[in-house]
Amino acid sequence: MYEFGCPSCGLMTTELCRIGENGEFLTCLGCGHEGLLKQISGFASPGVSKGRSSGACSSGCHGNCAGCH
């Protein structure tokens, strides 16, 4: 699973693809732009809270808990 971003509209998508796929042949579902950019994504492990009792994300997390956990 790799994350790709559209350089035209900024839409992010996750695709199952082969190792080394760079996104040049992928098409954006939002605007139709051909050629998406591979993104560097953080590893997330559900249920790991590093000492927090609730495990809830901070208000600025936006779904990627690499920075708040």
N, CA and C atoms as an extended XYZ file, in Angstrom:
207
Properties=species:S:1:pos:R:3:atomname:S:1:resname:S:1:resid:I:1 pbc="F F F"
N         0.854       -1.177        0.000 N   MET     1
C         0.000        0.000        0.000 CA  MET     1
C         0.898        1.237        0.000 C   MET     1
N         0.636        2.099       -0.941 N   TYR     2
C         1.376        3.351       -1.036 CA  TYR     2
C         0.387        4.501       -1.122 C   TYR     2
N         0.793        5.661       -0.619 N   GLU     3
C        -0.013        6.866       -0.725 CA  GLU     3
C         0.519        7.696       -1.873 C   GLU     3
N        -0.416        8.255       -2.661 N   PHE     4
C        -0.066        9.108       -3.780 CA  PHE     4
C        -0.872       10.396       -3.675 C   PHE     4
N        -0.273       11.495       -4.101 N   GLY     5
C        -0.949       12.784       -4.097 CA  GLY     5
C        -1.007       13.360       -5.499 C   GLY     5
N        -2.094       14.045       -5.798 N   CYS     6
C        -2.261       14.681       -7.098 CA  CYS     6
C        -1.582       16.054       -7.076 C   CYS     6
N        -0.662       16.317       -8.009 N   PRO     7
C        -0.002       17.617       -8.045 CA  PRO     7
C        -0.928       18.734       -8.525 C   PRO     7
N        -2.059       18.367       -9.117 N   SER     8
C        -2.991       19.355       -9.636 CA  SER     8
C        -4.005       19.821       -8.590 C   SER     8
N        -4.718       18.856       -7.970 N   CYS     9
C        -5.773       19.243       -7.018 CA  CYS     9
C        -5.430       18.912       -5.562 C   CYS     9
N        -4.371       18.120       -5.325 N   GLY    10
C        -3.954       17.809       -3.958 CA  GLY    10
C        -4.651       16.614       -3.325 C   GLY    10
N        -5.549       15.944       -4.048 N   LEU    11
C        -6.258       14.789       -3.507 CA  LEU    11
C        -5.269       13.672       -3.193 C   LEU    11
N        -5.404       13.072       -2.013 N   MET    12
C        -4.565       11.954       -1.606 CA  MET    12
C        -5.329       10.659       -1.810 C   MET    12
N        -4.621        9.619       -2.269 N   THR    13
C        -5.224        8.317       -2.466 CA  THR    13
C        -4.242        7.235       -2.041 C   THR    13
N        -4.759        6.096       -1.640 N   THR    14
C        -3.929        4.958       -1.266 CA  THR    14
C        -4.149        3.867       -2.291 C   THR    14
N        -3.063        3.328       -2.819 N   GLU    15
C        -3.140        2.315       -3.860 CA  GLU    15
C        -2.298        1.102       -3.480 C   GLU    15
N        -2.811       -0.078       -3.827 N   LEU    16
C        -2.053       -1.304       -3.695 CA  LEU    16
C        -1.299       -1.483       -5.004 C   LEU    16
N         0.027       -1.447       -4.937 N   CYS    17
C         0.816       -1.550       -6.155 CA  CYS    17
C         2.158       -2.211       -5.875 C   CYS    17
N         2.868       -2.505       -6.931 N   ARG    18
C         4.153       -3.179       -6.815 CA  ARG    18
C         5.211       -2.260       -6.217 C   ARG    18
N         6.215       -2.892       -5.599 N   ILE    19
C         7.347       -2.131       -5.071 CA  ILE    19
C         8.000       -1.384       -6.226 C   ILE    19
N         8.301       -0.144       -6.012 N   GLY    20
C         8.940        0.672       -7.039 CA  GLY    20
C         7.980        1.472       -7.896 C   GLY    20
N         6.677        1.246       -7.754 N   GLU    21
C         5.696        2.030       -8.512 CA  GLU    21
C         5.842        3.487       -8.121 C   GLU    21
N         5.942        4.370       -9.111 N   ASN    22
C         6.148        5.783       -8.784 CA  ASN    22
C         4.919        6.650       -9.035 C   ASN    22
N         3.842        6.081       -9.570 N   GLY    23
C         2.607        6.831       -9.747 CA  GLY    23
C         2.442        7.511      -11.083 C   GLY    23
N         3.411        7.397      -11.981 N   GLU    24
C         3.330        8.115      -13.245 CA  GLU    24
C         2.170        7.667      -14.136 C   GLU    24
N         1.665        6.438      -13.945 N   PHE    25
C         0.566        5.932      -14.764 CA  PHE    25
C        -0.766        5.920      -14.020 C   PHE    25
N        -0.803        6.472      -12.806 N   LEU    26
C        -2.047        6.543      -12.031 CA  LEU    26
C        -2.789        7.833      -12.368 C   LEU    26
N        -4.110        7.761      -12.346 N   THR    27
C        -4.947        8.919      -12.655 CA  THR    27
C        -5.716        9.351      -11.411 C   THR    27
N        -5.760       10.648      -11.161 N   CYS    28
C        -6.474       11.211      -10.022 CA  CYS    28
C        -7.976       11.011      -10.198 C   CYS    28
N        -8.626       10.483       -9.156 N   LEU    29
C       -10.070       10.283       -9.189 CA  LEU    29
C       -10.829       11.602       -9.038 C   LEU    29
N       -10.154       12.636       -8.537 N   GLY    30
C       -10.812       13.925       -8.324 CA  GLY    30
C       -10.855       14.811       -9.562 C   GLY    30
N        -9.696       14.945      -10.241 N   CYS    31
C        -9.640       15.886      -11.364 CA  CYS    31
C        -9.220       15.245      -12.680 C   CYS    31
N        -8.809       13.958      -12.652 N   GLY    32
C        -8.424       13.267      -13.872 CA  GLY    32
C        -6.980       13.459      -14.295 C   GLY    32
N        -6.193       14.183      -13.490 N   HIS    33
C        -4.774       14.404      -13.820 CA  HIS    33
C        -4.035       13.067      -13.857 C   HIS    33
N        -3.239       12.840      -14.884 N   GLU    34
C        -2.463       11.609      -14.969 CA  GLU    34
C        -1.053       11.872      -14.469 C   GLU    34
N        -0.589       11.013      -13.566 N   GLY    35
C         0.745       11.148      -12.996 CA  GLY    35
C         0.681       11.656      -11.565 C   GLY    35
N         0.502       10.740      -10.624 N   LEU    36
C         0.443       11.105       -9.213 CA  LEU    36
C         1.820       10.994       -8.587 C   LEU    36
N         2.020       11.667       -7.459 N   LEU    37
C         3.310       11.690       -6.775 CA  LEU    37
C         3.269       10.807       -5.540 C   LEU    37
N         4.239        9.897       -5.435 N   LYS    38
C         4.321        9.010       -4.269 CA  LYS    38
C         4.656        9.850       -3.044 C   LYS    38
N         3.940        9.594       -1.956 N   GLN    39
C         4.120       10.324       -0.708 CA  GLN    39
C         4.844        9.463        0.320 C   GLN    39
N         5.564       10.093        1.195 N   ILE    40
C         6.179        9.397        2.316 CA  ILE    40
C         5.145        9.384        3.434 C   ILE    40
N         4.813        8.195        3.905 N   SER    41
C         3.794        8.098        4.946 CA  SER    41
C         4.393        7.516        6.213 C   SER    41
N         3.828        7.926        7.329 N   GLY    42
C         4.278        7.436        8.627 CA  GLY    42
C         3.624        6.121        8.965 C   GLY    42
N         4.247        5.346        9.806 N   PHE    43
C         3.701        4.082       10.275 CA  PHE    43
C         2.750        4.369       11.415 C   PHE    43
N         1.597        3.750       11.392 N   ALA    44
C         0.620        3.922       12.475 CA  ALA    44
C         0.271        2.560       13.043 C   ALA    44
N         0.188        2.483       14.356 N   SER    45
C        -0.175        1.246       15.018 CA  SER    45
C        -1.365        1.511       15.925 C   SER    45
N        -2.550        1.074       15.522 N   PRO    46
C        -3.740        1.322       16.344 CA  PRO    46
C        -3.598        0.714       17.739 C   PRO    46
N        -4.025        1.462       18.738 N   GLY    47
C        -4.024        0.954       20.101 CA  GLY    47
C        -2.768        1.275       20.890 C   GLY    47
N        -1.769        1.852       20.286 N   VAL    48
C        -0.549        2.210       21.005 CA  VAL    48
C        -0.666        3.665       21.401 C   VAL    48
N        -0.637        3.937       22.702 N   SER    49
C        -0.853        5.307       23.145 CA  SER    49
C         0.341        5.918       23.863 C   SER    49
N         1.424        5.196       24.051 N   LYS    50
C         2.631        5.706       24.713 CA  LYS    50
C         2.314        6.416       26.014 C   LYS    50
N         1.590        5.741       26.891 N   GLY    51
C         1.346        6.283       28.218 CA  GLY    51
C         0.063        7.056       28.381 C   GLY    51
N        -0.594        7.391       27.303 N   ARG    52
C        -1.872        8.084       27.440 CA  ARG    52
C        -2.931        7.092       27.857 C   ARG    52
N        -3.781        7.503       28.756 N   SER    53
C        -4.798        6.577       29.243 CA  SER    53
C        -5.903        6.348       28.223 C   SER    53
N        -6.260        7.363       27.427 N   SER    54
C        -7.368        7.197       26.488 CA  SER    54
C        -6.900        6.788       25.108 C   SER    54
N        -5.669        7.114       24.721 N   GLY    55
C        -5.186        6.813       23.388 CA  GLY    55
C        -5.771        7.726       22.326 C   GLY    55
N        -6.488        8.781       22.738 N   ALA    56
C        -7.113        9.688       21.785 CA  ALA    56
C        -6.064       10.593       21.132 C   ALA    56
N        -6.323       10.922       19.895 N   CYS    57
C        -5.408       11.799       19.161 CA  CYS    57
C        -5.588       13.248       19.609 C   CYS    57
N        -4.551       14.034       19.406 N   SER    58
C        -4.646       15.457       19.707 CA  SER    58
C        -5.485       16.142       18.640 C   SER    58
N        -5.883       17.370       18.878 N   SER    59
C        -6.762       18.081       17.953 CA  SER    59
C        -6.101       18.350       16.604 C   SER    59
N        -4.779       18.409       16.520 N   GLY    60
C        -4.089       18.679       15.261 CA  GLY    60
C        -3.632       17.444       14.531 C   GLY    60
N        -4.102       16.278       14.905 N   CYS    61
C        -3.609       15.017       14.366 CA  CYS    61
C        -4.021       14.786       12.912 C   CYS    61
N        -5.238       15.022       12.535 N   HIS    62
C        -5.762       14.828       11.178 CA  HIS    62
C        -5.612       13.393       10.685 C   HIS    62
N        -5.693       12.395       11.568 N   GLY    63
C        -5.699       11.004       11.156 CA  GLY    63
C        -4.344       10.337       11.048 C   GLY    63
N        -3.252       11.077       11.055 N   ASN    64
C        -1.931       10.471       11.013 CA  ASN    64
C        -1.324       10.655       12.386 C   ASN    64
N        -1.359        9.609       13.203 N   CYS    65
C        -0.972        9.711       14.599 CA  CYS    65
C         0.536        9.650       14.840 C   CYS    65
N         1.331        9.633       13.794 N   ALA    66
C         2.781        9.564       13.951 CA  ALA    66
C         3.306       10.736       14.780 C   ALA    66
N         2.653       11.898       14.679 N   GLY    67
C         3.124       13.068       15.391 CA  GLY    67
C         2.546       13.256       16.774 C   GLY    67
N         1.446       12.557       17.089 N   CYS    68
C         0.811       12.789       18.392 CA  CYS    68
C         0.901       11.593       19.318 C   CYS    68
N         1.379       10.459       18.862 N   HIS    69
C         1.513        9.263       19.716 CA  HIS    69
C         2.954        8.840       19.773 C   HIS    69
